[in-house]
Amino acid sequence: MTLLPAIDRYILRLVVMPMLGVFAIAATLLMLDKMLKLFDFVASMGGPVGVVFRMLANMMPEYASLAIPLGLLLGTLLAFRKLATSSELDVMRAVGLSYTRLLRVPYAIAITLAALNFAIVGYLQPLSRYYYEQLYFELQSGALGASIKVGEFTTLADRMALRIERSRDEGRQLGGIFARVADAKGQVLAISAREGRFLALKENPDTVILRLTDGQIIQNEPGQTPRVLSFAQHDLPIDLPAVEAFRKRGGKEREYLLPELLRIGWSDQVSPQVRNSTQASFNYRMVEVVMMLMMPLLAVALAVPPKRSTSTLGVFVSIVMVVAYHKVNEYGQSVAALGRVDPLLALWGPFVLFSLLIGWMYWKVAYVPGGQPIAALERFAANLGKWARRLVRRNPSARRIEGGGDAA
């Protein structure tokens, strides 16, 4: 005995596969765009390549919070579009299955994903954002082992200038080394060597040894004649610069957990600026999660094309509406954080309007015979296609291209 009726299992299969595909594609596209920027940044800072993937891993919760609603919307829309274009939806309606009954499985998925997204934006995303900022700070400060750039002078501990002409074996073997070392007494050492390599000290991790081979040392002291010394091997200790400790979590409202936002945003002991920013962040996260419960209704409203039509306009309109609503929420959060508009009005006002629009669109397709919420757009798109075809027919050059050229 199965837990779900056959119709629900069928709809589940139709929804899940495109939903997972959309989620994977959206997350991948967002990661690829960020990956290119991170590779450029890490390369310019001379950091290890592995830190790029650590930073991307910390960005995944933020990408997931955007990709999950889009995957839910398009997964449901494509499932019901397939039912509509294959006339299966008409059969289901004819045997007494309403749209509300058919939405049982999509809403079960929506509630589950909304709970998952709530955990992501409320708890996981703030922590991952903080760790991302920490990696960014450590990369800039050199705490991740930033390498010395070849062909450039690098200042170490404010008393040493080092230049390396060649680097092999991932920086383990160095060639064409020049170093200038000065101390507090005014003594200056100019050191050149054919080769060298860095050695770590277990007993003192703040100091490394640059072991030089086949070189010369020019020692210059105030009031004395410079001395030149040749060596076959010379160990030059280098004090690593002190790395400043990263700040504690909570420097930005995006790094606060939901309970922390509630505690700070409605406290009388914080400044109005902090109160506005935390309240705006809290309402922004909540409204993004709650809106997921409207995605199945929007998907069904835009999934059913006109009769005897295979138009994909609904897919395009759904993406535009969701992206536009997300941008409106981002703008509302920014305005509310500045204290210009109340967070409830700036964020929940668009939510109410968007929900009313979705409710009307669903009522139109579900309860009005032959109702099409985007009928005007469908007619405009159809007329635009006709005008384009007429324009092609009237264009002689286009006719020649279509016909393969004039006959000889």
N, C-alpha and C positions, 0 to 999 in steps of 0.2 A: 504494500500500500504506500503510495507516494504522498509526500507532504503537500505538494502543489498540484492543482488540476492541470490537465494537458494544455489548456489554452495559456495558463500562466507560465508553464515551463517553456512553451513555444515563444512567448513574448520575452521571457528572460534571455533566451538564446539570441533573439534578434537584437536586444538592447545591449547586452554585455560585450559582444565582440566589437562592434564599432565604437563603443564607449572606451574600451581599453586601447583601441587603435588611435583614437583621437587624443586620449591622454598621453600616450607614448610619443606621438608626433609633436604635440604642443610642448611637452617637457623637453624633447630633444631639440626643437628649434630654439627655445629659450636658452638652453644650455650652450648650444653652438655659438649663438651670438655673444654670450658672456664669456665663453672659453677663448675666443679670439682676443677679446680685450684683456683677459687675464694673462694670456701668453705674452702679449706685448708688454704688459706691465711688469711681469716677473722677469722677462728677459732684460728690460731696461734697468731693473733693480739688481740684476745679477743673482737672483735667487734660484733655488733648486726647482726643477720642473714639477716634481711631485707635489709641491704646494698648490699648484693650479687645481689638481683634482681634489685636494682637501678643501679648498675654497669652494669649488663647485658642489661638493657634497653638502656643505653648509648652506648653499643656496637652494638646494632641492626643496625644502619645505616651503619656501616662498614661491617657487615655480609650481609646486603641487597645489597650493591654494588658488592659483589661477587656472591650472589645467583641469582640476577636478570638476568645477562647475561647467566648463566648456565641454568636457567629455560627457557629463551627464546630459546636457542639453542635446548635443549632436547625436549621442547614442540613442536617445529616445526618439529624436526627430527622424533619424534614418530608419529606425525600426518601423515606425508608423507610416513613414513614406513608402516603404516596401509593401506594407499591408495595403495601403491605399492604391498604389499603382498596379498591384496584382489582383485587385478586386476582392482580396480576402477580407478587407475591412467592411465592405458592403455585405458580405455574407455574415460576418459576425454581428453587424448591426441588425440584419434581417432576422436572426435567431434570438434577438432580445438582449444582446450584450451592449450596454451603453459605453460611452467613452469613460465615464467614471469607473465602471467595472474593469475596463481594459487597462486603466491606469493603476490598478492595485500593485502590480509588480514594479513599475517605474517609481511609484511613491515609496515602496519599501526600499528600493535602491537609493532614492533621494534622501530618505531619513538616515540611512546608514552612512552615506557619504557626507551628509551635513554634520553628523556627529564626529566623523573622522576629520572633517575640515575644521570643526570647532576645536578639537584637540590640537590640530596643527597651528592654527592662527593664535590660539590662546596660550599654548604652552611650548610647543616644539619650535615654532618659528622665532619667537623672541630669543631663545637660547642659541639657536643656530645663527641668528643674525649677530649676536654678541661674539660668538666664536669666529665668525667671518671677519668682523672688525678686528679681533685680536690677531688673526693671521695677517691681515693687512698691515697692522701696526708693526708686528714683528718682522715682516718682510722689509718694511721701510727702515726700521732701526738696525737691521742686520742680525737680529737674534736667530734667524733661520739659516745662518751660514752663508750670507751673500758673498759671492766670489769677487776677487779683484779683477777688474776689467783689463784685458790685454791692450797694450799700447797707450794706456792712460795713467797719469799720476794719481795715486790713491793716498790719502792722508790717514794715518793710523795713530790713535792716541795723542793727536795734536803735536807730536814731536818727530814723526817719521813720515817721509815721503817715499813711496815705493812704486816702481814701474817695471812691468814685465813685458817682454817682446813676444814670447811664444808660450803656449800652454798646450800640453799633451796629456793623454790618459786622464781626461776629465779633471784637469787641474792638479794632478799629482806630480807631474814632471813639468818644471818651469825652465825657461831659457831666456838668456839676455836680460839679466836682472840688474837693476840699479836701485840703490837705496841711499837715502840721506837721513842721518840720525843726528839730532841735536839734544843736548841735555841742559839742565838748569845753569850750569857753570859756563856755558858758552862754547863748549867743545862740540865740534862738528865732525862727523864721520861720513865720508863719501865712499860707498862700497859698490863695486861692480863684480859680477860673477857670471861665468858661462852657463851654469846650471844651478838648480836648487829645488828643494821640495819642503813642504810643510810637515811638521811632526807635532802631534798633540802630547800634552803632559797630563798624565792621569792625576798626579798630585796637585796640579794647579790648572784647572780648566780655563782660567782667565788669561792664560799665557800660552802661546804656541812658539815653536822653534822653527825658524827658517834656516835649514841646513844648506849652506852655499858650497859650491865646488869650483875650483880653479878661478880665482879672482884676485882683486887688489883692494886694499883699504887705504884711503888717504885721510890721515888724522890731522885736523887743523885745530889748534888751541890758540886762544888770544895771546898775542905777544911772543909766540914761538914759531919756528920754521915748520911748515907742514912735513909730515913724515909719510912715506909710502911703504906699505907692507904687502907682500904677496902671500897667498895661502893656497893650500890644496883643498882644505876643508875648514869651514868656519860656521859655527852655530850662532845665529842672531836671534835673541829672544825678542818677541813682539807681544806687548800687552794689548789684549783685545779691549776695545772701548766698552765702557759700562753701558748696559742696556737698561733703559728706564722701564720700570714695571708698568704694565698696562693697567688702565683704569678698571675700577670695579663695574660690574654689570649694572645698568640703569642710567647710564649717561644720556640715553635717548629714550623717548616714549615707546619706540618700536621694540625695545629690549625688555620691557616690563611684561610679566605674566598678567593674565586677566585679573586675578585677585589683587595684584599690586596696583593695577590701573584703577580698580574700584576703591582701594584704600587711599591712593594719592589723589585721584581725580575729584573725590568728594570730601576732601579734608580741608579744614580751615587754616591749617598750619603751612600751607604752601602758597607760593605767589600766584597771582591770577594767570600769568603766562603758563606756568606749569600745569595749573588746573585746566586751562583751556586745551592744551595740547594732549593731556592724558585723557580727558573726556572725549575729545575728537577721535583719538586712537581707539578707545574702547567702543564707541558707537560705530566706527568704521568697520571694525572686525565683526561686530555682531550683525550689522546689516548685510555684510557680504555672506555670512553664513545663513541667515534667515532667507535671503533671496533664493537660495538653492531650492527651497521648497516650492518655488513658483516655476522652476525650470521645466518640469513635466507638462504643465499646462501650456506654457509657451511653445514647447516642442510639438505638442499635438495640434495647436492652433496653426502652426506654420508648416506642418508636415503634409497636410492633405491638399494636393493640388486640385485645380478645377477638373471637372469630368472631361475625359478624353484628352487629358493634358499630362505631360511628363515634366512640367516646368520645375526647375531647381531654384526658383527665386526665393522660396521659403528658407532654404539653407543659408543663402547669402544674407537675407534680412535678419535671421536669428543671430548670426555672428556679429553683424553690425549693431544690433540692439544690445547684446550683452557687453560688447567692448565699449560702446558709448556709455552704457550705464556704469560700467566700472570706472571710466574716466570721469564721469560726473561725481561719483563717490570720492575719487581722489581729490578732485577740486573742492568738493564740500569739506573734506577733512582738512585741507590746507587753509581754507577760509575760516573754519571753526577753530583751528589751532591758533590763528591770529586774533581770535576774539571778536571778529566782525559779525559773525552770525552764530546763533545758538546751535550747538551740535545736534540737538534733536531735530531742529528745522532743516539744517544743512544736509543731514544724512538720512533721516527717516522721512523727510518730505518727499524727496525723489523716490524713495522706496514705495511710499503709498501711491504716488502717481503711476509708477511703473507697474505696480501690482494691479491697480484698477485697469490699466491698459491691457495687461495680460488676461485679467478676468473677463473683460469685454471680448477680447479676441477668442478666448475659449468658449464663451457663451455663444458667440456667433457661429462657430464651426460645429458645436455640439448640439445646440438646441434650435437653431434656425435652419429650416430645410434649404439646402443648397447654399448655405451661408459661407462666405469667404471673407475673412478679416482683411486680407490684402488684395481684394478683388481689383481695386483701382490700380494698384501696382502691377498686378498680373496683366490687366488690359493695356497698361502703358508699355510694359515689356513686350507684349505680343505685337502692338502697333509699331514699336520701335524696330522689332525684327522684320516686319513687313516693309517698313520704309527702307531698311538697309538692303533687303533683297531687291526692291524696286530700283534703288540707286545703282546696284550692281548690274541689273539688266539694262539700264539706260546708258551705262558706261561702255562704249565700244571696246576700249582696251581691255576692260574686265571680261567682256564676252570672248575676246580672242584668247585670253589666258585660260578661260574656262574650257573653251573648245579645242585647246591645243594649238592655236595659231591658224592663220588663213591657209586654205588649200592652195597648192602650187598650180 
